[in-house]
Amino acid sequence: VDDTVFYMGSDTYQYFLIGNKIGVPTSISTPIFDETVVTYFEKYPHKKPTLIIVDKYYVSLEQMAGEGEFGRWLSENYDLENIVDDPFIQVVYPKVK
């Protein structure tokens, strides 16, 4: 499957771990998940992730869901009720329409 992955965490080496397309917000310091991410995916809908990988020790989906523009976008577009949970990561898939 050719997934487009969006990685939510601080380890930018994720590019080397999978053979799929992957997006990681990069910055000179701490990546921030806010309205700029939403604006990007609205401007480039063909790049919208088919799955999101979340570093559990960096991002709390439970706290983020529904809060702020990015949290609302996540809640509207991704199935936060059926998260694949691992000791270190969570995997989130789009809602089935």
Backbone torsions as a table, in degrees:
resi	resn	phi	psi	omega
1	VAL	NA	133.4	177.8
2	ASP	-93.7	87.2	178.1
3	ASP	-86.4	152.1	169.2
4	THR	-105.9	114.1	-172.2
5	VAL	-100.2	137.5	171.3
6	PHE	-115.0	117.8	-177.4
7	TYR	-97.3	125.0	177.6
8	MET	-108.6	98.0	-179.3
9	GLY	-179.4	-169.8	-176.5
10	SER	-111.8	-4.2	-178.6
11	ASP	-90.8	101.4	-176.0
12	THR	-76.9	-3.6	177.7
13	TYR	-70.6	-2.7	-179.7
14	GLN	-56.0	-25.1	178.4
15	TYR	-56.3	-30.8	-175.0
16	PHE	-87.3	-11.4	-170.9
17	LEU	-91.2	-22.3	-178.7
18	ILE	-131.7	157.5	-178.8
19	GLY	-93.2	3.8	-177.5
20	ASN	-90.7	173.5	172.6
21	LYS	-69.1	135.9	-178.7
22	ILE	-138.8	141.3	176.1
23	GLY	-120.6	136.2	177.4
24	VAL	-137.3	123.5	175.9
25	PRO	-63.7	120.8	-179.3
26	THR	-107.9	148.8	178.8
27	SER	-156.0	174.2	179.0
28	ILE	-75.7	-15.8	178.0
29	SER	-135.1	-129.9	-175.7
30	THR	-74.4	127.6	174.3
31	PRO	-62.5	140.1	-179.9
32	ILE	-121.7	134.6	-179.5
33	PHE	-106.3	99.5	-175.4
34	ASP	-142.9	-158.6	-175.2
35	GLU	-63.3	-19.8	178.2
36	THR	-66.8	-32.3	176.7
37	VAL	-67.7	-43.6	178.3
38	VAL	-61.1	-46.7	179.4
39	THR	-58.5	-41.7	179.7
40	TYR	-61.3	-49.1	-177.8
41	PHE	-71.1	-25.2	173.8
42	GLU	-72.6	-36.5	179.3
43	LYS	-74.1	-33.6	-178.7
44	TYR	-124.7	70.5	-175.2
45	PRO	-61.4	-25.3	178.6
46	HIS	-69.3	-12.1	178.6
47	LYS	-100.3	3.3	179.6
48	LYS	-59.2	131.6	-174.9
49	PRO	-65.4	142.5	172.4
50	THR	-89.2	-11.7	168.9
51	LEU	-158.0	153.3	179.3
52	ILE	-119.9	129.9	175.2
53	ILE	-106.6	125.8	-174.5
54	VAL	-115.6	126.1	171.9
55	ASP	-76.0	108.6	-173.6
56	LYS	-61.9	-25.1	-178.3
57	TYR	-89.2	-2.3	179.5
58	TYR	-112.8	-37.9	-175.5
59	VAL	-128.8	137.1	173.7
60	SER	-107.4	107.1	178.4
61	LEU	-62.1	-35.8	-179.2
62	GLU	-60.6	-40.6	179.1
63	GLN	-76.3	-32.7	-174.1
64	MET	-81.3	-32.1	-173.5
65	ALA	-57.6	125.2	176.4
66	GLY	81.5	-9.9	-178.7
67	GLU	-99.8	131.2	-179.6
68	GLY	70.3	173.6	-176.8
69	GLU	-64.3	-41.2	179.9
70	PHE	-67.0	-43.4	178.5
71	GLY	-61.7	-39.8	177.0
72	ARG	-66.0	-41.3	178.1
73	TRP	-60.9	-43.9	177.2
74	LEU	-59.0	-49.9	-177.5
75	SER	-62.2	-35.8	-178.6
76	GLU	-76.1	-31.7	-171.2
77	ASN	-107.0	-18.1	-173.6
78	TYR	-125.4	149.4	-175.9
79	ASP	-83.1	87.7	-177.6
80	LEU	-80.6	-2.9	177.1
81	GLU	-87.4	-19.9	-176.6
82	ASN	-125.7	59.4	-179.9
83	ILE	-79.8	135.9	173.0
84	VAL	-82.4	118.4	-172.0
85	ASP	-108.2	129.3	179.1
86	ASP	-124.8	162.4	178.8
87	PRO	-57.6	-28.0	-175.3
88	PHE	-114.7	-27.2	-176.8
89	ILE	-131.9	165.8	169.3
90	GLN	-126.4	144.3	177.3
91	VAL	-117.9	129.6	-176.5
92	VAL	-121.9	133.7	-179.9
93	TYR	-109.8	156.8	176.6
94	PRO	-62.1	154.6	173.6
95	LYS	-67.6	143.3	176.1
96	VAL	-80.7	127.4	-177.4
97	LYS	-100.8	NA	NA
